[in-house]
């Protein structure tokens, strides 16, 4: 098994964290974070589905 260097580990961690960068939207009604799976956008503003 080849050894991983520190830079390889940080690159894979950065790649993984980039999947979660889109979670910065906040619900216009309750001001909580809206995750992509539950997000509904109306006229450019984010809301929860429920």
C-alpha positions in Angstrom: 0.0 0.0 0.0 1.6 3.3 -1.0 2.0 6.0 1.6 -0.1 9.2 1.1 1.6 12.5 1.5 0.1 15.4 3.4 -0.6 17.3 0.2 -2.6 14.4 -1.3 -4.7 14.1 1.9 -5.5 17.9 1.9 -6.4 17.8 -1.8 -8.9 14.9 -1.3 -10.3 16.7 1.8 -10.7 19.9 -0.2 -12.4 18.0 -3.0 -14.8 16.5 -0.5 -15.6 19.8 1.2 -16.4 21.4 -2.2 -19.5 19.2 -2.4 -20.9 21.0 0.6 -20.1 24.6 -0.5 -23.6 25.2 -1.9 -25.2 25.1 1.5 -24.9 28.8 2.2 -28.5 29.7 1.3 -30.7 30.8 4.1 -34.5 30.5 4.2 -36.2 33.8 3.6 -39.0 32.8 6.1 -37.1 31.4 9.0 -33.4 32.5 8.4 -32.0 29.0 8.8 -29.7 27.3 6.4 -31.5 25.6 3.6 -29.7 22.5 2.3 -29.9 21.6 -1.4 -32.1 18.5 -0.9 -34.8 20.6 0.8 -34.4 23.9 -1.1 -37.1 25.6 -3.2 -36.1 28.8 -5.0 -38.8 31.3 -5.8 -37.8 34.5 -7.6 -34.2 33.9 -6.6 -34.9 33.5 -2.9 -34.5 30.2 -1.0 -37.2 28.5 1.1 -37.6 25.2 2.8 -40.0 22.7 1.1 -42.3 22.3 4.1 
